[in-house]
Each structure stands twice: as C-alpha cells, then as structure tokens.
Amino acid sequence: MGTHLLVDFGSTYTKLTAVDLEKETLIGSARAMTTVKTDVIEGFNLALEKLKNAHEMMPEIVQISACSSAAGGLKMAAIGLVEELTAEAAKRACLGAGALVNHVFSHHLSKKEIKILKSADIDIILLAGGTDGGNNECIIHNAKRLKEADLGVPIIVAGNKDAADTIDELFQNTNLEYYIVDNVMPKLKKLNVDDAKHIIRKIFIDKIIEGKGIKKAEQKTGEIIMPTPEAVLVASELLAKGHEEIEGLGELMVIDIGGATTDVHTIGEGTPKRMEVILKGLQEPFAKRTVEGDLGMRYSANALVSLVSPFEFKQYYDTDHNGFNDNFKEHAQKLHDHVDYLPDTSEDEAFDEALARICTDYSVSRHVGSVEVVYTPLGNMYYQTGKDLTDVQYVIGTGGVLINHPDAKGILKEVEQKSNRKLELRPKHSQFLIDKEYIMAAMGLLAQKNPRLALKLLKRHLT
Amino acid sequence: MHTVIIGVIGADVHAVGNKIIEHVLKDYGFNVVNIGVLSSQEDFINAAIETDAEAMLVSSLYGHGEMDCKYMRENCEEAGLDNILLYVGGNIVVGKQNFKDVEQRFKKMGFDRVYPPGSDIEKACEDLLKDLSK
C-alpha cells in the first residue's frame, strides 16, 4: 500500500504530512522554509529529508498531492452590479475557491477603478452583473473597459447569460484570456458559484502556480490540485457531512489564524431557527469562507491593533500579566517587522494571546449573521442577514498560534455570544477542538482520493 | 417578457395577498420577481437594477404605506431607474380616507397608478400591459 504524502507549499513553510495507507494512520509531519525565490523543490526536499530521518520505517511513497498558498496565494478582484447582490455573489465565489479578494467593484467601472486594477497585484478577475435575463448593459460596459485596459490576467465572465454572446464577440480575436461560465446569481438572491469556483481552480492549477514559480515542484509532487484555503474548506465540509456510513460532526466552524489573515469557515445552512425571523439578502453558501486581511498575528499585527483602542485591547489581555504594555502599537510594529518571531517572554506570550483573541472575536463577528428587530402591528419580527450559527456543534481551531498555545480552547471561547452584541448569531454552546497535528489542509487533499481515510483521521486527531 | 418586481413594503408581513399577486401576474405572462414581505425601498430598487425590471408593484396592507413610500420615485432616479413604472395598492393610508385625495397624494409622490383596497389584480395587469406598450 505505502505512504500518501500531502504537501502544502505555504507562504512561509512547506509542510509535509505522511499518511500510512495500509495501517490508516498518520505517520508524521515535517516542515522547511518555502523556497520560491530560488527553487521551490529545495524546501520540499529539505522537509522530506527531515520527515524520512524522523520516521525511518516509513513505507515507500506511492502518492503525492499538493496544495499551495505560496507567493501570496491566489489574489482575485470581483466585479458585479449591485454591491449587495452580484458584486457580493462574485466575491463569495472567489472566497469559496480559496482566493483573497482585496478589490470588489460594483456598477460601472470608472477610469479610476481601472487604474486601481492596473496597479493592483491580481491573478484573476471575476466579472459578474445582472440576473439571467436582467441587466446586461452594465456587464457589457465593464467588459469593454476591461478589454481596453488589457490587464494581462485571465477574466472569468459569470454574469447575465444574455450578455455572454456579446462579451464573447468583444473578447474574441484579442489576446485576452477569458472564460464564460454560469451566472453567479442567475435569479435574484440565488447564489450559484460552483461553475465559477471550478474554473478558478482550473486556472490556478494551469497558470497561476506557474507564474509564482511553484509549477516546477510538479515534476516531483505531481499536480498541485488546489489553493490551500480551499483544501481546508474541503476538509471542513467532509468532517461536517461525513462519508457513507461514517457519520460527520454536523454543523461546524473552523477558525484558522495565520500570520497575515484569519479565515473562518462554516459548514451548515444557517437558516433562521425561529418562525418570526425573516431571511434577508443574498443566499448564503452552505460551505462559507470569509477571510480577514487585517486580522493576523504578524504581517497584519499593525492593522489589527489599529482596530482597537487601548481600553479595548486591555479587555483581551490576560490580566494576570502585569506587564501590560501601553505602547502596544510599537510592539505590534515589531511583530510586523519580524514575521518569524516566536514569543520568548511571558509578556510576549500574553501579547500574542491577546492578538489571537482579537482575531477570533473580530473574524467571527464579521462572519456570522445578525438579526435586527422590526416592530410591526403584529408584534416584533426579526430580519436575519447572514447565517444563524447559534446551534453550531463544533468549533475547530487551527493555525500556528492555536496549535501551539497551551490554552487554545480558552482563546476559542471568544467565538461565543457576547453580552454587548446580542444580535450577532454566534455559536452558543459548542464544543472546541484543536487541530494539534495541523492536518486540516492535508486531509482536504487526501479527501480527493480517499475521503474515508481522511474523515477517519480528522475525527481521530482533532481533539 | 416584461420583468416586474412585487413585494410588501415596510414592517408589513401580509404574505397571502403577495402570493396571489404573484400568481395572477404570472398567468398574465409577466416575469415576476417577488421580493416578499418586510421589504425596504432599497430591496425593491436593488432587485429592479439587477433584473432590469420595467415596473415595481408595491403592496402595503398595514396603513403605514404613505410613510414607507416617501421619496421612492426620487430614490429610483438616484439609482438610475429613470423610467420605471411605480404602482402601489392595498390599505395604503391610515384609517378611512377619501380615495381621490389618497390617489392624488401618491401620484404627486411619483406613483404612476394607485389602487384602493379591494381592487382586482387583473385590472392592474391590464393597466400594466397598457402602460408598458406606450
């Protein structure tokens, strides 16, 4: 049977996880610095050597699967018509495919916005707008602007199908690389992102990783099959739904705190739990991912502390540590400048813990839905926007700080309902699990070939 | 096919009439986009932009319609919906008032047609076909 090796080319580390296919166990993992600048295989070889040295009895490697978030991951821009509708649907398609979306535009693209797109570091553009049979004037206008701009990045057209032929003619016989796929919002408020997600993944595999110098690794590792965040989302979905007779855990939330971003994934319908609640806004994806670019432990430490006042910061700081430093902004700057810094004093540890708490609290606050009271002649009614996650059974923590922290579950407690923000639909009574072995992304990869084993290992190793 | 937006405006949860209106409009061959109860002006307008609708049929049963419909025409124009037809109907004002006055007030607010309580939806459909063929 042998070993299935799972590789994650991360922005900082190349992480290897080995799974014994016969014994159905996790053999171990190893990591080394990612070497995109020279040759990405160097880092991979180094990590492999470490892994082999630590596990001399490891069976022969028979399969390798890899994912990547190296060299900045996958960066996309989303364009739609109405901000809350097709622009939001386009954004969700990008997020669901594992991309980072720093630019979202709605309505007619202006020259200024084209300028922003030109100077931005973007890998793919997703162009939406209009329901099927609805507005096609705006998406055609935007397609023309994009054609003139000739940004040299692939464009996915996922808007009103009535505009597809016109845009096809417009883009034909140019050097633009474009793909026309199903509308991300074919009917009002109806989300349809699968086709767009599929093509994003395909472009990522075929083109993007090549530009980032990761393609070379494929000679050794076989095809790099998805961006790392998508692998985590795949693993989360498998763990929630189960596979054949192996039961899943049901509705769950995964929080991944990294150096630059905090990702929140939730699996579940999130529909209203009470009769008097009416759902508003665009349909929510069953597997939903949000990414917060201003919440992270190192690269984003600066942005993070600018979100909170010193008073608020203290609320997250463990009061047992008297060393609270009023110059916390300076400290954050230090972390920003030294992204590989690991805390070595108890004050620094407490500071990191406070950052992790803020990441958790804020990212969950932005991910979950909320209710708003409407006073009607028939009594109080409620609007719900977003997902109701009050009944989520499990909250899983992953990412460096949570994996290594002695009281990670204490940090995860920040996801729960807050007395001062009662209208947010946060989990009320969940159980916390930690991804101690750092296997979420690896299991998402394994699930492509062997979902049964991936599920078994997830259930065994998340504790 | 003409696309029309229907919905119940404001903090109004009267869902039954809304469904009947959808049914009749569909029978008349309209592409109906029903945004349902508890809908704000913004919901109507956003829906009309994305679906390229030609008309909005606003329902209100709970008496606060006048308040909820205020500046709807201006807001449509602000959103670029220059020529959209605006109809309103139901119990759109507080208490029993002379319908002629009510009609005038709503027309002044920019509504193209105003229907009193108990109007036939078929009548509105006929009017709509007539107005859309202009």
Interface residues (C-beta under 8 A of the other chain):
Chain A: L81 V82 E84 L85 T86 G130 T131 G133 G134 N135 N136 E137 M185 K187 L188 I278 K280 V374 Y375 T376 P377 L378 M381 Y383
Chain B: M1 T3 A11 D12 V13 N31 V33 I35 G36 V37 L38 D43 N46 A47 I49 E50 T51 D52 A53 Y62 G63
